[in-house]
Amino acid sequence: MTQSATKRIAKNFSWLFVGSVISGTLNFLLIIYLARTLHVAVYGTYSFVQAFLIYLVLLVDSGLSLFGTREIAKEKSQAATVLVNILAVRLIIACLVYFICFFIILLIPMDLYLRWLFLITFLAVFYRALNTEWVFQGIEKMEYMAVARVVFSALSFALVVFLVRGPQDLLIAPAVQFIVGILVSLCLVALLFRRLLITNLKAITPKTWFEIYKKAIPLGASIILIQIYGSLDIIMLGIIHNQEVVGYYNAAYQLFNILVGIFALWQATVLPTAIAKINTDLGRAKLFIDKYLRLTLLVVIPAVAAVFIAAPSLIVLLYGPEYLPGATALRFLVWNLIVIAIGSIYSITILIAAGRYKMFLWAGAIGAGVNIFFNFVLIPPFSFVGAAIATIIAEISAASFSIFWARRILKPSFWPNFIRPLALTFVAFVASLLFLPLLNNLSGLIKPLIVMFIFLTIYGGSMLLVERKFIFNFIYEVVGKCPTPPA
């Protein structure tokens, strides 16, 4: 019996969420261990080199992962052919990128130890080229992605803790990352070829490689643009103001990124289904996107309000009282999650699913241009608040462009799905504030958390009343048995 799309999405999201929580926690602990073990100066050097690696990985991928996911989701029978040819293209790019960097590093005057650090760290482009998570996303077998992430993080953490005992062991950390990454990537490739996919040497078609790369380039360029304008505000804050201000803003941004990361997992599980429906039946695609939009906004809008209420407590609990000014930045930044959620539904779930890569690129370019302009205008007078506002304006600009073009393909019922959760959130927010006079005797740290709990309780009850039928239908599709809704 074919599994329903809703049940499949819920299962995949659950796997990805649990896997990401475990791997994310291990990665965070690894960062803390390295920071403490290597000490400030050496850890700073390590972080500096890692920052370059991020852009090399984006160059190696060049949008091929997202392109491959779409091609596989559109026609699962072609998964093996898509896999072998994209792997070949990415390995060629990885070789070119690494050897260009190799000669540049040899030519630039630097300490021998630093040169070795660059060369070992940049080896990671090869295991990133072999990474096949995008294939599992396309065939909707995301439990393998989740397990692979946990295995990679657990092995990396265990080996680094065992082998890195001081600043003198700096080179071991990136070497471990490379070795573990290669082993995990090769195991996933072997699993695909031995158990999940059927292929032969005839599937390798070098004459298609340039065409594949050309089609993926707009996606790769878009991702690089998003990466650039996502980090530009922090760079400008450091130049125009001081490192203390950067610390406040970065603390808020890290919390904001956790929310964005959870939404990204949700979207990753939905994308293959959206691709399949948009490329076969626009009527069914509209019904699916309507449901996805409605469910997403029912969760995202109140989540934003809850973080807005509890921002001071969250910052102090996680970072300490000295980071309290960062709560103001978080309260501005978190509203951007609503814009990202809406914009991504139109840009990724519609534009990319329909193969309109150039429109996606234009949206990223517009967002980058707007972000750069408003960073220059707003950061000097308003510091990190200006940076947060510039980010919101940039995302609104990119989302508006995506919506304009996406609605030429598909027109989801936006306003009914937006107004209802917004109204429920507003009512619950106002109602929760009425309890403030009763909480005057509580400490400043506890009070926002209590108000947030009251808000979520009121919102949850209101949502069950207003959206009861939709929620119980969703539960039925996930578990296959609908609990009887209250009368």
Rosetta blueprint (number, residue, H / E / L):
1 M L
2 T L
3 Q L
4 S L
5 A H
6 T H
7 K H
8 R H
9 I H
10 A H
11 K H
12 N H
13 F H
14 S H
15 W H
16 L H
17 F H
18 V H
19 G H
20 S H
21 V H
22 I H
23 S H
24 G H
25 T H
26 L H
27 N H
28 F H
29 L H
30 L H
31 I H
32 I H
33 Y H
34 L H
35 A H
36 R H
37 T H
38 L H
39 H H
40 V H
41 A H
42 V H
43 Y H
44 G H
45 T H
46 Y H
47 S H
48 F H
49 V H
50 Q H
51 A H
52 F H
53 L H
54 I H
55 Y H
56 L H
57 V H
58 L H
59 L H
60 V H
61 D H
62 S L
63 G L
64 L H
65 S H
66 L H
67 F H
68 G H
69 T H
70 R H
71 E H
72 I H
73 A H
74 K H
75 E L
76 K H
77 S H
78 Q H
79 A H
80 A H
81 T H
82 V H
83 L H
84 V H
85 N H
86 I H
87 L H
88 A H
89 V H
90 R H
91 L H
92 I H
93 I H
94 A H
95 C H
96 L H
97 V H
98 Y H
99 F H
100 I H
101 C H
102 F H
103 F H
104 I H
105 I H
106 L H
107 L H
108 I L
109 P L
110 M L
111 D L
112 L H
113 Y H
114 L H
115 R H
116 W H
117 L H
118 F H
119 L H
120 I H
121 T H
122 F L
123 L L
124 A H
125 V H
126 F H
127 Y H
128 R H
129 A H
130 L H
131 N L
132 T L
133 E H
134 W H
135 V H
136 F H
137 Q H
138 G H
139 I L
140 E L
141 K L
142 M H
143 E H
144 Y H
145 M H
146 A H
147 V H
148 A H
149 R H
150 V H
151 V H
152 F H
153 S H
154 A H
155 L H
156 S H
157 F H
158 A H
159 L H
160 V H
161 V H
162 F H
163 L H
164 V L
165 R L
166 G L
167 P H
168 Q H
169 D H
170 L L
171 L L
172 I H
173 A H
174 P H
175 A H
176 V H
177 Q H
178 F H
179 I H
180 V H
181 G H
182 I H
183 L H
184 V H
185 S H
186 L H
187 C H
188 L H
189 V H
190 A H
191 L H
192 L H
193 F H
194 R H
195 R H
196 L H
197 L L
198 I L
199 T L
200 N L
201 L H
202 K H
203 A H
204 I L
205 T L
206 P H
207 K H
208 T H
209 W H
210 F H
211 E H
212 I H
213 Y H
214 K H
215 K H
216 A H
217 I H
218 P H
219 L H
220 G H
221 A H
222 S H
223 I H
224 I H
225 L H
226 I H
227 Q H
228 I H
229 Y H
230 G H
231 S H
232 L H
233 D H
234 I H
235 I H
236 M H
237 L H
238 G H
239 I H
240 I H
241 H L
242 N L
243 Q H
244 E H
245 V H
246 V H
247 G H
248 Y H
249 Y H
250 N H
251 A H
252 A H
253 Y H
254 Q H
255 L H
256 F H
257 N H
258 I H
259 L H
260 V H
261 G H
262 I H
263 F H
264 A H
265 L H
266 W H
267 Q H
268 A H
269 T H
270 V H
271 L H
272 P H
273 T H
274 A H
275 I H
276 A H
277 K H
278 I H
279 N L
280 T L
281 D L
282 L H
283 G H
284 R H
285 A H
286 K H
287 L H
288 F H
289 I H
290 D H
291 K H
292 Y H
293 L H
294 R H
295 L H
296 T H
297 L H
298 L H
299 V H
300 V H
301 I H
302 P H
303 A H
304 V H
305 A H
306 A H
307 V H
308 F H
309 I H
310 A H
311 A H
312 P H
313 S H
314 L H
315 I H
316 V H
317 L H
318 L H
319 Y H
320 G L
321 P H
322 E H
323 Y H
324 L L
325 P L
326 G H
327 A H
328 T H
329 A H
330 L H
331 R H
332 F H
333 L H
334 V L
335 W L
336 N H
337 L H
338 I H
339 V H
340 I H
341 A H
342 I H
343 G H
344 S H
345 I H
346 Y H
347 S H
348 I H
349 T H
350 I H
351 L H
352 I H
353 A L
354 A L
355 G L
356 R L
357 Y H
358 K H
359 M H
360 F H
361 L H
362 W H
363 A H
364 G H
365 A H
366 I H
367 G H
368 A H
369 G H
370 V H
371 N H
372 I H
373 F H
374 F H
375 N H
376 F H
377 V H
378 L H
379 I H
380 P H
381 P H
382 F H
383 S H
384 F H
385 V H
386 G H
387 A H
388 A H
389 I H
390 A H
391 T H
392 I H
393 I H
394 A H
395 E H
396 I H
397 S H
398 A H
399 A H
400 S H
401 F H
402 S H
403 I H
404 F H
405 W H
406 A H
407 R L
408 R L
409 I L
410 L L
411 K L
412 P L
413 S L
414 F H
415 W H
416 P H
417 N H
418 F H
419 I H
420 R H
421 P H
422 L H
423 A H
424 L H
425 T H
426 F H
427 V H
428 A H
429 F H
430 V H
431 A H
432 S H
433 L H
434 L L
435 F L
436 L H
437 P H
438 L H
439 L H
440 N L
441 N L
442 L L
443 S L
444 G L
445 L L
446 I H
447 K H
448 P H
449 L H
450 I H
451 V H
452 M H
453 F H
454 I H
455 F H
456 L H
457 T H
458 I H
459 Y H
460 G H
461 G H
462 S H
463 M H
464 L H
465 L H
466 V H
467 E L
468 R H
469 K H
470 F H
471 I H
472 F H
473 N H
474 F H
475 I H
476 Y H
477 E H
478 V H
479 V H
480 G L
481 K L
482 C L
483 P L
484 T L
485 P L
486 P L
487 A L
